[in-house]
Amino acid sequence: MQHLPAILLAGLVACGSAAAQTQRWDYKSYQKDRLSGQYSKDRFLVSTVSIEEKDGKASFRMVTPGRGDPCISKSDLPAEVQRDAETTTITVTPELAGCEPFRYIIRNDGSGGVRLHLRGEQWKPDGFDHGLTPAK
């Protein structure tokens, strides 16, 4: 009977390691201007991006009200996540043909981040303020 608490503790630790960890951020999804076909810095929807990490794998999801980005399907996409003391970097390669890989670099202090696109061999910022602040 003395070993029962230790056995229970070991079971809880094992269950905890298999549990999924999810992080979510509010995100501004910009819309194209109907006349110019360009993205407008004045028109956006508030979306949520998230990563879920479980069993050593990460998945990315974006939830957007209305019609979202066709390159980011409604299902989860495989992602690579890297963390350091200052930032969390999420890299996603969409599965839809013709869609370019993208990356978010999010500041861990909650003050925002940037979205980058892979152009040739280099990651280039898209020039928009996407928010990328912790979801409320």
C-alpha positions, 0 to 999 in steps of 0.5 A: 500500500505504501507504493500506491501514491508513487504508482499513481504519480507515475501514471499521472506523469505518463498521461501528462506527457501524452496530452496535447499542448495548444497555443492560440493567437488572434490574427488579422486576415486581410481581404482583397480589394474587389477593384484592384485585386490587391490586399487592403490594409483597411479590410480584415477579419479577426481570425484565430491561428493555433498550433497543437503539439502532441506526441512530438508532432505539431499541427496548424489551424486557422479559423476564419469567419466566412471565406478563408484563405484557400491555401489553408484548408479547414483541416489541420496542416502539419507544422514545424515549431521552433522556440527560443527565449524571445520567439515562437516560429511556426512554419507551414507548407500547405498541401494545396498545389500552387500555395507557397510555404509560410511562417509566423514569427511570434514574440513570446512577450505577447506583443505580436509577430510577423508572417513571412512567405518563402520567395525563392530561397528567402523568407520575406515579410508580407508587410501587414500587421497581422496582430498575432497576439494571444487569443482572448 
